[in-house]
Amino acid sequence: MKFQGAKRARQSCALFFVSVLLTGCGGGGGGGGGGALPLVPTTPMAVAPPDGPTDSAGPAEPVPVMPVPEDPSVLTRFSRTVPFGEKGSFVASDQIVYNLGTTVVADAQYKDVIYTVPLRGTVRYPNGPVESGGASKVQLSPSGGFPVVVFLHGMHDASDLNNAKGYDYLQRDLAENGYVAVSIDAGKINGLNNSNASDGGALARGQLLMTTLDILRAGNATGIFNGVERTELKGKLDLDRVGIVGHSRGAEAVAYAVELNRQRIGISFQDVQATRALRLGVSLAKADQAKAKAAVDAARVPATAAAARLKAAKDALKNAKAQVPTASESVIATLTQAVQDLQGPASDAQAVLDAQTAALDAVEVRLRAAQATAVPLKPINSASTQWLTTVDSPDALLQSGIVLPSSTEAPHKIRGVFSLAPIDVKRLSGATQVPFATLLPMCDGDVYNLPGAQIFDDSRYTAPDDVAPKFQLAVRGANHNFYNSYWAETDDAASKNASLYCNKPGLIETLRMSAPDQRRNGAFLIESFMRYFVGDEVQYAPYWKGQAPIPTAGCLAGESSCDERVVMTIHQPAANRKLLQDFRNADSAANNPLGLSSTFDGFQQAIQCRFLALGLDLPAYGVPSSRPASCTNTATGLSAQSLYAPGDNYAYLSYLPAGQQLIWSITDQAQLQWSNAGATMQVNTGDLSASGFDTLSFRIAVVASIGQEVEVSMTDTQGRSATVTGSDFTDALYGIARKRNGTIPLVDAPEDAIYAGTGVTRPLLNMVAIPLKAFTLRNVDTGHIRQVTLRFPKASGSVAVNDVQLQRMN
């Protein structure tokens, strides 16, 4: 930042010091201006009104004169830059396909879901330094080890290794910059889905990841990785610095791995035997059923024949007695004896048939019980079934060579988790104690409801002692597939679930990224995150603190800047934030986290919601809602529906149930709607000190129209107030990736008129972050904040707001 007014401020401060002696010129608590000189006292003196009465018993109190602030116009959105794309300091190895044997994976609920999975994938590693010119800054461990980054793909097909090879462009870059980059092949898990796994295969993928890390840790010490010799990697993996990257279902798995790493879920021989019994129980019961049916059929033949002979004898005796004249006594006696002789065999044969039928009934009872216990399974691979039939003893398990996931291994030292377009079947909330980023492709035509936002939101306040930041990256114009070079299908092209601006034919432009551009941008986001949080390359800190733009090498080809493409939300650890207003409690508007009220003026409707209905809840399809929407009117306190009902500013999907909420961030929020310019949301803060913080931030989802401006005001306890324009510091206020033109977001770009009222931008709660320096430069005492106000100057609109808070970004 430039400070053109600094000299003038120092001169004014000196004069002020002479006139009022030790009244504190320039001292005190601006609270965090990133190292700037503080401009106002931490505790202002009591001030009498300039023209008011004085105390006759003594002299009037001096009236402090505030120092002349520095010129606020020189405060810019970005104060730093970060590098990217320079030549690495290492030569990357060739892509190596590894095969480390076989493991098994399980399901958290269905005990008969255990499948064999190969321990294979690809790896690249630094294979010596470049001859000259490398710019990497990674530090090796004392033993010469390189940080490790592990990739885990999602569910496309089961082709050997193709999915895993799709991240080789990232693996190569990382290896050239001093990282061992491993991509796990999880193709044989891709048969696990919602039809035969309670969690869509999340535990299975997590176990595969954990077992792979276990083998890497053991092999690093010896150069032998589960029996496979790789001496060139002995001691070359720094497993005190591990990062994990997942994509789609793999992205859910790496988020789940944060919890799984703390409390492992292993598989024991007893688990295998239980699965074996369940899986074999049905087939054995079916085999017994077949045998019992055969026995019934076999018994039925003599029983039927004996019954027929007995009936014939009885009919003959009856006819002899009925004929006229009656048959002779000798004939009657003979026929009677024949009936008596046949009754015993017929009775015996029927008894055998009855016994076999009862046995069949018992077997079918067992079969129904077995079928009720076991999950209706689709076959994943024949090797699993064959293996289960053979492991009938611990020795047989040992001889099979299968590695069972451990429940006793020490936690791995995971330093960063990057979750790329995740699903959230497990409804995760434990992405804590480790830096976590979720990337949401806004043109995702596959995981279209962006559940990665739920993982981010649900993990915000899980751990009061959380020590790690969280990030949400909304990437405009990116689809689901292109981050994996093998997933060439344009998932949003014909998907009715994708945003209108992504796939509607005949529009002026699509605003989508090409596959190469998406990977350029993704490479910067993923690699810089890993290189900063895992490899301690602090040159990337400014970007992840919101202080630097995306470098040119991370932008679309031919563009020098592209920050309108990626909107980042930062949620700092508990010690580095102070919450002023959220809506997690039913009375949040009247009783904010500071115990004070918030007021809403000029809105047609202002509704606070503790949460909205989950996008995956489909009651009409038999999937009950475990977390129904809960909203109240801020004025009356009465229960209310969300403002954003189906069809209201959305291209409503007909198969979603009536009442489904379609704003894409479903966490706590205030939903605001107005039809006259100037509506305001005021958060009262009493006498709040911002000491220790450097940023005022809040999250906002723009629902209508395409863009909204927000004027952000801060007022101190002395009545001094300053207002800054939100869009000077963020691209979050315009829903489409448009470059700034002097009018956006207050005026929608003319070419965006086609999108108005369609909800195509998939509103998410994204962060607006204002440096506190913007207020101290305008003479506000951030050591004594009385009120924070958001004003909406556009003539009409709809937004959602939450997480008004102070944060320490530095």
C-alpha positions in Angstrom: 0.0 0.0 0.0 1.1 3.6 -0.5 0.8 6.2 2.2 1.1 9.6 0.5 -0.4 11.4 3.5 2.1 10.0 6.0 4.4 13.1 6.1 1.4 15.4 6.5 0.1 13.2 9.3 3.4 13.3 11.2 3.6 17.1 10.9 0.0 17.4 12.3 0.8 15.0 15.0 3.9 17.0 16.1 1.8 20.3 16.3 -0.9 18.4 18.2 1.7 17.1 20.7 2.9 20.6 21.4 -0.6 22.0 22.0 -2.0 19.3 24.2 1.3 17.8 25.7 0.8 14.2 26.5 -2.7 13.5 25.2 -1.6 10.5 23.2 -1.0 11.7 19.6 -0.8 8.8 17.2 -1.0 6.2 19.9 -3.3 3.4 20.6 -5.4 0.9 18.9 -6.0 1.0 15.2 -6.1 -2.8 15.8 -4.4 -4.3 13.0 -3.6 -2.2 9.9 -1.0 -4.7 8.8 1.9 -2.7 10.5 0.6 0.8 9.8 1.1 3.5 12.4 -1.9 3.6 14.7 -3.9 6.8 14.3 -6.3 7.1 17.2 -6.0 6.6 21.0 -7.1 3.2 22.4 -9.1 4.9 25.1 -10.3 8.4 24.0 -10.6 11.0 26.8 -14.0 12.2 27.9 -15.1 15.0 25.6 -17.3 17.9 26.5 -19.5 19.3 23.7 -17.6 22.2 22.0 -20.3 24.7 22.9 -21.6 22.9 26.0 -21.4 24.0 29.7 -18.2 23.7 31.7 -17.7 22.7 35.3 -17.5 26.0 37.3 -15.4 24.3 40.0 -12.5 23.7 37.6 -11.2 24.2 34.0 -13.0 22.6 31.1 -11.6 19.3 30.0 -9.5 19.6 26.9 -11.1 18.6 23.6 -8.8 16.1 21.8 -8.2 17.0 18.2 -7.9 13.9 16.0 -4.8 13.6 13.9 -5.2 14.2 10.2 -5.6 10.7 8.8 -3.6 9.4 5.9 -5.2 9.6 2.5 -7.8 6.7 2.4 -7.8 6.8 -1.4 -4.4 5.1 -1.5 -5.7 2.0 0.2 -5.9 -0.7 -2.4 -7.5 -4.1 -2.3 -4.2 -5.9 -2.8 -0.9 -5.0 -1.1 1.2 -8.0 -2.1 1.8 -10.3 -5.1 2.7 -14.0 -5.2 4.8 -15.9 -7.8 3.7 -18.9 -9.8 4.8 -20.8 -12.9 8.6 -20.2 -12.4 11.0 -23.0 -13.2 11.3 -25.5 -10.4 14.5 -26.3 -8.7 14.3 -30.1 -9.3 14.0 -32.5 -12.2 10.8 -34.6 -11.9 11.1 -38.3 -12.1 9.2 -40.1 -14.9 5.7 -41.1 -13.9 6.1 -44.4 -12.0 3.2 -46.8 -11.7 3.4 -48.6 -8.4 1.7 -51.8 -7.2 2.1 -52.5 -3.5 -0.2 -55.5 -3.1 -3.8 -55.6 -2.0 -5.8 -54.2 0.9 -9.5 -54.5 1.8 -12.0 -51.7 2.5 -15.3 -51.7 4.4 -18.5 -49.8 5.1 -19.3 -48.1 8.3 -22.8 -49.7 8.6 -23.1 -52.7 6.3 -21.0 -55.4 7.8 -21.0 -57.5 4.7 -19.4 -54.7 2.6 -15.7 -55.7 2.5 -13.9 -55.7 -0.8 -10.4 -56.3 -1.9 -8.7 -53.3 -3.5 -5.3 -53.1 -5.2 -2.7 -50.8 -3.6 -1.6 -49.1 -6.7 -1.3 -45.7 -8.3 1.3 -43.3 -9.7 4.1 -41.3 -8.2 6.5 -38.6 -9.2 9.4 -37.4 -7.1 12.2 -34.9 -7.3 15.0 -36.8 -9.1 17.9 -34.4 -8.5 18.3 -30.6 -8.8 18.2 -28.7 -12.1 21.4 -27.5 -13.4 20.6 -23.8 -12.9 17.8 -21.4 -12.5 15.4 -23.1 -10.2 13.1 -20.9 -8.1 11.6 -23.4 -5.6 11.8 -22.5 -1.9 10.8 -25.7 -0.3 13.0 -26.8 2.6 14.0 -30.4 2.9 13.7 -32.3 6.2 17.0 -32.8 8.2 17.2 -36.2 6.7 16.7 -34.9 3.2 13.1 -35.8 2.8 10.6 -34.0 0.6 7.0 -33.1 1.6 4.4 -35.5 0.4 1.2 -34.7 -1.5 -1.4 -37.5 -2.1 -4.2 -37.3 -4.6 -7.4 -39.4 -4.5 -9.8 -39.3 -7.5 -13.6 -39.8 -7.5 -16.1 -42.2 -9.1 -16.0 -42.3 -12.8 -15.0 -45.7 -14.1 -13.0 -48.7 -12.8 -10.4 -48.6 -15.6 -7.0 -49.4 -14.2 -5.1 -46.3 -13.3 -6.7 -43.9 -15.8 -8.4 -41.8 -13.1 -5.2 -41.7 -11.0 -3.2 -40.5 -14.0 -5.5 -37.6 -14.5 -3.6 -35.4 -12.0 -0.1 -36.0 -13.5 0.1 -32.4 -14.6 -0.1 -31.4 -10.9 2.2 -34.3 -9.8 4.9 -33.2 -12.3 4.8 -29.5 -11.2 5.0 -30.5 -7.5 7.9 -32.9 -8.1 9.7 -30.1 -10.0 9.3 -27.9 -6.9 10.5 -30.4 -4.4 7.5 -32.6 -3.4 6.8 -36.4 -3.7 3.4 -36.5 -5.4 1.3 -39.7 -5.2 -2.0 -40.4 -7.0 -4.0 -43.4 -5.6 -5.9 -45.6 -7.9 -9.3 -46.2 -6.3 -11.0 -47.6 -9.4 -12.0 -50.8 -7.8 -14.0 -48.9 -5.1 -16.0 -47.2 -7.8 -18.6 -50.0 -7.7 -19.4 -48.8 -4.2 -22.2 -46.3 -4.3 -25.5 -45.4 -2.6 -27.0 -48.7 -3.6 -24.6 -50.9 -1.7 -22.8 -48.6 0.7 -24.3 -46.6 3.5 -21.9 -43.7 2.9 -21.3 -43.9 -0.9 -18.0 -45.5 -0.2 -16.5 -42.7 1.9 -15.1 -45.0 4.6 -13.7 -47.3 1.9 -11.8 -44.5 0.2 -10.7 -43.1 3.5 -9.3 -46.6 4.5 -7.5 -46.9 1.2 -5.9 -43.5 1.8 -4.9 -44.3 5.4 -3.4 -47.7 4.4 -1.4 -46.1 1.6 0.0 -43.5 4.1 0.8 -46.3 6.5 2.8 -48.2 3.8 4.6 -45.0 2.8 5.6 -44.3 6.3 6.9 -47.8 6.9 8.6 -48.0 3.6 10.3 -44.7 3.9 12.4 -46.0 6.7 13.6 -49.2 4.9 13.1 -48.6 1.2 10.8 -51.6 1.1 7.1 -50.7 0.6 5.0 -53.7 1.5 7.5 -56.0 0.0 8.2 -53.8 -3.0 11.8 -52.5 -3.1 12.1 -48.8 -4.0 15.5 -47.9 -2.5 15.6 -44.6 -4.4 12.8 -43.4 -2.2 14.3 -44.5 1.1 14.3 -41.5 3.4 13.1 -39.2 0.7 9.6 -38.8 2.0 9.1 -36.2 4.8 6.0 -37.7 6.4 5.9 -35.0 9.0 4.6 -32.8 6.2 1.7 -34.5 4.3 -1.0 -32.9 2.2 -4.0 -34.7 0.7 -6.1 -33.6 -2.3 -9.4 -35.3 -3.2 -11.7 -34.9 -6.1 -15.5 -35.6 -6.1 -16.1 -38.7 -4.0 -12.4 -38.6 -3.3 -12.8 -35.0 -2.0 -15.4 -36.2 0.5 -12.9 -39.0 1.5 -10.0 -36.5 2.2 -12.3 -34.3 4.3 -13.5 -37.4 6.2 -9.8 -38.4 6.6 -9.4 -35.5 9.0 -11.7 -37.4 11.4 -10.4 -40.8 10.3 -6.9 -39.9 11.0 -7.8 -39.1 14.6 -9.7 -42.2 15.2 -8.9 -45.0 12.8 -11.5 -47.5 11.7 -9.6 -50.7 11.0 -10.6 -54.2 9.8 -9.7 -57.2 11.9 -9.8 -60.9 11.2 -13.0 -61.1 13.2 -14.5 -58.4 11.0 -13.5 -60.5 8.0 -15.1 -63.6 9.5 -18.3 -61.7 10.3 -18.4 -60.5 6.7 -17.6 -63.9 5.4 -20.5 -65.3 7.5 -22.9 -62.7 6.3 -21.9 -62.9 2.6 -21.7 -66.7 2.7 -24.8 -67.0 4.9 -27.1 -66.1 2.0 -25.4 -68.4 -0.5 -25.3 -71.2 2.0 -28.9 -70.7 2.9 -29.8 -70.7 -0.8 -27.8 -73.9 -1.2 -29.6 -75.5 1.8 -32.9 -74.3 0.2 -32.1 -76.0 -3.0 -31.2 -79.2 -1.2 -34.4 -79.1 0.9 -36.5 -78.5 -2.2 -34.9 -81.5 -3.8 -35.6 -83.6 -0.7 -39.2 -82.5 -0.8 -39.5 -83.3 -4.5 -37.9 -86.7 -3.8 -40.3 -87.5 -0.9 -43.3 -86.3 -2.9 -43.0 -89.0 -5.5 -43.4 -92.1 -3.2 -45.9 -90.2 -1.0 -48.0 -89.4 -4.1 -47.7 -92.9 -5.4 -48.6 -94.5 -2.1 -51.5 -92.1 -1.6 -52.7 -93.0 -5.1 -52.6 -96.7 -4.5 -54.4 -96.3 -1.1 -57.1 -94.2 -2.8 -57.5 -96.8 -5.6 -57.9 -99.6 -3.0 -60.5 -97.5 -1.0 -62.4 -96.8 -4.2 -62.5 -100.5 -5.1 -63.8 -101.4 -1.7 -66.4 -98.7 -1.8 -67.6 -99.8 -5.3 -67.7 -103.5 -4.2 -69.9 -102.6 -1.3 -72.2 -100.4 -3.4 -72.7 -102.8 -6.3 -76.0 -104.7 -6.7 -76.0 -107.4 -5.8 -73.3 -106.8 -3.2 -69.9 -108.4 -3.8 -69.2 -111.6 -2.0 -67.8 -111.6 1.5 -64.5 -113.0 0.3 -64.1 -110.1 -2.2 -65.0 -107.6 0.5 -62.5 -109.1 2.9 -59.7 -109.1 0.3 -60.3 -105.5 -0.7 -60.5 -104.5 3.0 -57.2 -106.2 3.7 -55.6 -104.4 0.7 -56.7 -101.0 2.1 -55.3 -101.9 5.5 -52.0 -103.1 3.9 -51.6 -99.8 2.0 -52.5 -97.4 4.8 -49.1 -97.9 6.6 -46.9 -97.2 3.6 -49.0 -94.2 2.6 -48.8 -92.8 6.1 -45.1 -93.4 6.3 -44.5 -91.8 2.9 -46.6 -88.7 3.8 -44.7 -88.4 7.1 -41.4 -88.3 5.2 -42.9 -85.6 2.9 -44.2 -83.6 5.8 -40.8 -83.8 7.5 -39.0 -82.7 4.4 -41.5 -79.8 3.9 -40.9 -78.7 7.4 -37.2 -78.8 6.9 -37.6 -76.6 3.7 -39.7 -74.1 5.7 -37.0 -73.9 8.3 -34.3 -73.3 5.7 -36.4 -70.6 4.0 -36.8 -68.9 7.4 -33.0 -68.9 7.7 -32.7 -67.6 4.1 -35.0 -64.7 4.8 -33.1 -63.8 7.9 -29.8 -63.9 6.1 -31.2 -61.8 3.3 -32.6 -59.3 5.8 -29.2 -59.0 7.4 -27.1 -58.7 4.3 -27.2 -55.6 1.9 -28.4 -56.3 -1.6 -25.0 -56.1 -3.2 -23.9 -55.4 -6.7 -20.7 -57.3 -7.4 -17.7 -55.0 -7.2 -15.0 -57.5 -8.2 -14.9 -61.3 -8.3 -11.6 -61.4 -6.4 -13.4 -60.2 -3.3 -15.8 -63.1 -3.3 -13.1 -65.6 -4.1 -10.9 -64.2 -1.3 -13.7 -64.4 1.3 -14.3 -68.0 0.5 -10.7 -68.9 1.4 -9.8 -66.8 4.5 -11.2 -69.2 7.0 -8.3 -68.9 9.5 -5.7 -66.4 10.5 -3.0 -68.4 8.7 -5.1 -68.3 5.5 -5.4 -64.6 5.9 -1.7 -64.2 6.3 -1.0 -66.4 3.3 -3.4 -64.4 1.2 -1.0 -61.4 1.6 -3.9 -59.0 2.0 -3.1 -55.9 4.1 -5.9 -55.1 6.6 -6.5 -51.4 7.4 -5.1 -50.7 10.8 -7.0 -49.3 13.8 -3.8 -48.8 15.9 -1.4 -46.8 13.6 -0.3 -43.4 14.9 -2.0 -40.5 13.3 -0.4 -39.1 10.2 0.9 -35.5 10.2 -1.5 -34.1 7.7 -0.7 -30.4 7.2 -3.3 -29.5 4.5 -6.5 -30.9 3.0 -7.8 -29.7 -0.3 -11.4 -30.9 -1.1 -12.2 -30.4 -4.8 -15.9 -30.5 -5.8 -16.8 -32.9 -3.0 -20.0 -34.8 -2.3 -21.1 -34.9 1.3 -23.0 -38.1 1.9 -21.6 -38.4 5.5 -22.5 -34.7 6.3 -19.1 -34.0 7.6 -18.5 -31.4 10.3 -15.0 -32.4 11.5 -12.7 -30.6 9.1 -10.9 -29.0 12.0 -7.4 -28.6 13.4 -5.8 -28.7 9.9 -5.9 -26.1 7.1 -8.9 -27.1 4.9 -10.0 -25.7 1.5 -13.1 -26.7 -0.4 -13.3 -25.7 -4.1 -16.7 -25.3 -5.6 -16.9 -25.3 -9.4 -19.8 -23.0 -10.2 -20.5 -24.7 -13.5 -20.5 -28.2 -11.9 -23.0 -30.3 -13.8 -22.4 -33.4 -11.8 -22.2 -32.4 -8.1 -24.5 -29.5 -9.0 -25.8 -28.7 -5.5 -22.3 -27.8 -4.3 -22.3 -29.8 -1.0 -18.7 -28.8 -0.4 -20.2 -25.6 1.0 -21.9 -27.7 3.6 -18.6 -29.3 4.8 -17.1 -25.8 5.1 -20.1 -24.3 6.9 -20.7 -27.3 9.2 -17.1 -27.3 10.3 -16.9 -23.6 11.2 -17.7 -23.9 14.8 -17.3 -27.6 15.5 -14.1 -27.1 17.6 -13.9 -24.0 19.9 -10.1 -24.6 20.1 -9.7 -25.0 16.3 -6.2 -23.8 15.4 -6.4 -24.0 11.6 -8.1 -21.8 8.9 -10.7 -22.9 6.5 -11.3 -21.7 2.9 -14.1 -21.8 0.5 -13.2 -21.2 -3.2 -16.1 -20.5 -5.6 -14.6 -20.8 -9.0 -16.8 -19.3 -11.7 -16.8 -21.0 -15.0 -15.2 -24.2 -13.8 -17.0 -27.5 -14.2 -16.7 -30.8 -12.3 -14.5 -32.8 -14.7 -11.7 -30.7 -16.2 -9.5 -30.7 -13.1 -8.8 -34.4 -14.0 -7.2 -34.5 -17.5 -8.7 -38.0 -18.0 -12.2 -36.9 -17.3 -12.6 -35.2 -20.7 -16.4 -35.1 -20.7 -17.9 -31.6 -20.4 -20.2 -32.4 -17.6 -22.1 -29.1 -17.7 -22.6 -29.0 -21.4 -26.0 -30.7 -21.6 -26.8 -30.9 -17.9 -30.1 -29.4 -16.8 -28.5 -29.1 -13.4 -25.7 -26.7 -14.5 -26.1 -23.0 -14.2 -27.7 -21.3 -17.2 -24.6 -19.2 -18.1 -22.6 -22.4 -18.3 -24.5 -24.4 -20.8 -27.3 -22.5 -22.5 -26.8 -22.6 -26.3 -27.2 -19.4 -28.3 -26.2 -17.0 -25.6 -23.7 -14.2 -26.2 -21.0 -16.0 -24.3 -20.8 -18.9 -21.9 -18.4 -17.5 -19.4 -17.0 -21.0 -19.0 -13.4 -22.0 -18.7 -11.8 -24.3 -21.3 -10.2 -27.4 -20.0 -6.6 -26.0 -20.3 -7.6 -22.8 -18.6 -9.4 -24.6 -15.8 -6.3 -26.7 -15.1 -4.1 -23.6 -15.2 -6.2 -21.9 -12.6 -6.7 -25.1 -10.5 -2.9 -25.7 -10.6 -2.3 -22.4 -8.9 -5.0 -22.9 -6.3 -4.1 -26.5 -5.4 -0.3 -26.2 -5.6 0.0 -22.9 -3.8 -2.2 -24.2 -1.0 0.0 -27.3 -0.6 3.2 -25.4 -1.0 2.2 -22.9 1.7 0.5 -25.1 4.3 2.5 -28.3 3.7 5.8 -27.1 2.4 6.0 -23.9 4.4 6.7 -21.8 1.3 5.7 -18.5 2.8 5.8 -16.7 -0.5 2.2 -17.9 -1.0 0.9 -16.6 2.3 -0.4 -13.3 0.9 -2.8 -15.0 -1.4 -4.2 -17.3 1.4 -4.6 -14.2 3.6 -6.6 -12.4 0.9 -3.8 -9.8 0.3 -2.6 -10.8 -3.2 -4.3 -11.4 -6.6 -4.1 -14.6 -8.6 -0.8 -14.4 -10.6 -0.9 -14.4 -14.4 0.3 -18.0 -14.6 -2.9 -19.0 -12.7 -5.2 -17.1 -15.0 -6.9 -17.9 -18.3 -4.5 -17.9 -21.2 -4.0 -14.4 -22.5 -5.3 -12.7 -19.3 -3.0 -11.0 -16.9 -5.6 -11.0 -14.0 -8.6 -13.1 -13.2 -9.7 -12.5 -9.6 -13.3 -12.2 -10.7 -13.0 -16.0 -11.4 -12.3 -17.1 -7.9 -14.1 -15.8 -4.8 -12.4 -16.9 -1.6 -14.0 -17.0 1.8 -11.6 -17.3 4.8 -12.6 -18.5 8.2 -9.7 -18.0 10.6 -9.1 -20.1 13.6 -11.0 -19.4 16.8 -8.2 -17.3 18.4 -8.1 -15.1 15.3 -11.7 -14.1 14.9 -14.4 -12.3 16.9 -18.0 -13.0 15.8 -20.3 -10.0 15.8 -23.4 -11.5 14.2 -24.5 -14.9 13.0 -27.9 -16.5 12.9 -27.3 -19.9 14.5 -29.8 -19.2 17.3 -33.5 -18.6 17.0 -33.2 -15.2 18.6 -30.0 -14.1 16.9 -31.4 -10.8 15.6 -32.4 -9.7 19.1 -29.4 -11.3 20.8 -26.2 -11.4 18.8 -23.1 -13.1 20.0 -22.2 -9.9 21.9 -25.5 -10.0 23.7 -26.8 -7.0 21.7 -29.4 -6.5 19.0 -29.3 -6.1 15.3 -31.8 -4.0 13.4 -33.1 -4.3 9.9 -34.5 -1.1 8.3 -36.1 -0.7 4.9 -36.6 -4.3 4.0 -39.8 -5.8 2.6 -38.9 -8.9 4.5 -36.0 -9.9 6.8 -36.0 -13.5 7.8 -33.3 -15.2 9.9 -32.7 -18.9 9.3 -30.8 -21.2 11.6 -30.4 -23.5 8.6 -32.2 -24.4 5.3 -33.2 -27.9 4.1 -30.3 -29.9 2.9 -30.1 -30.2 -0.9 -29.8 -34.0 -0.7 -33.0 -34.4 1.4 -35.7 -35.7 -0.9 -38.7 -36.6 1.3 -40.8 -37.3 -1.8 -38.4 -40.0 -2.7 -38.3 -41.6 0.7 -35.2 -39.8 2.0 -36.2 -38.1 5.2 -34.8 -34.7 6.1 -32.5 -35.0 9.1 -32.2 -31.2 9.3 -35.4 -29.4 8.2 -35.4 -25.7 7.5 -35.9 -23.4 10.5 -36.6 -19.7 9.8 -38.2 -16.9 11.8 -39.3 -13.3 10.9 -36.9 -10.9 12.5 -39.7 -8.3 13.2 -42.2 -10.7 14.7 -40.1 -13.6 15.9 -42.7 -15.9 14.4 -41.9 -18.9 12.3 -41.5 -18.1 8.6 -40.6 -19.7 5.3 -37.4 -18.8 3.6 -37.6 -16.0 1.1 -36.2 -18.2 -1.5 -38.9 -20.7 -2.3 -38.7 -23.0 -5.4 -39.2 -21.1 -8.6 -38.4 -17.8 -6.9 -35.3 -16.6 -8.9 -34.4 -20.2 -9.7 -34.7 -22.5 -12.6 -36.7 -24.9 -10.4 -35.9 -28.6 -10.8 -39.2 -30.5 -11.0 -38.0 -33.6 -9.1 -37.1 -31.7 -6.0 -39.8 -31.8 -3.3 -42.1 -28.9 -2.8 -40.7 -26.6 -0.2 -37.0 -27.5 -1.0 -34.8 -24.5 -0.4 -32.5 -23.8 -3.3 -30.0 -21.2 -2.0 -26.8 -23.2 -2.3 -25.4 -22.2 1.1 -27.8 -23.8 3.6 -26.2 -22.6 6.8 -27.4 -19.9 9.2 -28.2 -16.6 7.4 -30.4 -13.6 7.3 -32.4 -13.4 4.1 -33.2 -9.8 3.1 -35.4 -8.4 0.3 -36.0 -4.8 -0.5 -37.7 -2.7 -3.2 -36.3 0.8 -2.3 -32.7 1.9 -2.2 -31.0 2.3 1.2 -32.2 -0.7 3.2 -29.8 -1.3 6.1 -28.7 -4.1 8.5 -27.2 -2.6 11.6 -25.1 -4.8 14.1 -24.8 -3.1 17.5 -21.5 -3.9 19.1 -21.6 -1.8 22.3 -18.0 -0.7 23.0 -16.0 -3.2 21.1 -12.2 -3.2 20.7 -10.8 -4.5 17.4 -7.3 -4.8 19.0 -5.6 -7.9 17.7 -7.6 -8.0 14.5 -7.0 -6.4 11.1 -10.1 -7.1 9.0 -13.9 -6.7 9.2 -15.5 -9.4 7.1 -19.0 -10.8 6.4 -20.5 -13.3 4.0 -23.1 -12.4 1.4 -25.0 -14.4 -1.2 -26.4 -12.2 -4.0 -29.7 -13.7 -5.2 -31.2 -10.8 -7.2 -30.2 -9.3 -9.4 -26.8 -10.3 -10.9 -25.0 -7.9 -8.7 -25.4 -5.8 -5.5 -23.3 -3.1 -4.0 -22.8 -2.9 -0.2 -21.8 0.2 1.6 -20.1 -0.8 4.8 -20.0 1.7 7.7 -18.3 1.5 11.1 -19.2 3.9 13.9 -17.2 4.4 17.1 -18.5 5.3 20.6 -17.7 9.0 19.9 -20.1 9.0 17.0 -17.4 9.1 14.3 -18.4 7.1 11.3 -16.8 6.1 8.1 -18.3 4.3 5.0 -16.4 2.2 2.4 -17.6 0.6 -0.7 -17.7 -3.1 -0.5 -16.9 -3.8 -4.2 -13.6 -2.0 -3.8 -12.3 -5.0 -1.9 -14.1 -8.0 -3.4 -15.6 -9.7 -6.5 -18.2 -11.5 -4.4 -20.9 -8.9 -5.0 -21.4 -9.8 -8.7 -22.5 -13.3 -9.5 -20.9 -13.8 -12.9 -17.2 -13.6 -13.7 -17.1 -10.0 -15.1 -14.1 -7.8 -14.9 -14.5 -4.5 -13.1 -15.7 -1.7 -15.4 -16.5 1.2 -13.0 -20.2 0.4 -12.7 -20.3 -3.3 -11.7 -21.9 -4.4 -9.4 -24.2 -1.4 -8.8 -25.2 -1.6 -12.4 -25.6 -5.0 -14.1 -23.6 -5.4 -17.3 -26.0 -5.1 -20.3 -25.0 -8.5 -21.7 -26.3 -10.0 -18.4 -29.9 -8.9 -18.8 -30.6 -12.4 -20.2 -29.8 -13.9 -16.8 -31.9 -11.6 -14.7 -34.4 -13.3 -12.4 -33.2 -16.8 -13.3 -31.0 -17.5 -10.3 -28.4 -18.9 -12.6 -25.4 -17.8 -10.6 -26.1 -20.3 -7.8 -25.9 -17.9 -4.9 -23.4 -18.9 -2.3 -22.4 -17.1 0.9 -19.0 -15.6 -0.1 -16.8 -13.3 1.9 -16.4 -9.5 1.7 -13.3 -8.5 3.7 -12.6 -4.9 4.5 -9.2 -4.0 6.1 -9.8 -2.1 9.4 -7.3 0.4 8.1 -10.0 1.6 5.7 -11.9 2.9 8.8 -8.9 4.1 10.8 -7.8 6.1 7.8 -11.2 7.8 7.9 -10.8 8.7 11.6 -12.8 5.9 13.2 -11.5 4.6 16.5 -11.5 0.9 16.0 -10.6 0.4 19.6 -14.2 1.4 20.5 -16.7 0.2 17.9 -20.3 0.9 18.5 -22.0 -0.3 15.3 -21.4 -1.9 12.0 -23.9 -1.2 9.2 -24.5 -2.8 5.8 -26.4 -0.5 3.4 -27.7 -1.6 0.1 -27.9 1.3 -2.4 -29.4 -0.6 -5.4 -33.1 0.1 -6.0 -34.2 -3.5 -5.3 -32.7 -6.9 -4.6 -32.4 -10.0 -2.5 -29.4 -11.2 -0.5 -28.4 -13.5 2.3 -25.9 -12.4 5.0 -24.0 -14.1 7.8 -20.7 -14.3 9.7 -20.2 -10.6 10.4 -16.9 -10.8 12.3 -13.5 -9.4 13.0 -10.6 -11.5 11.7 -6.9 -11.4 12.0 -5.6 -12.3 8.5 -1.9 -11.6 9.3 
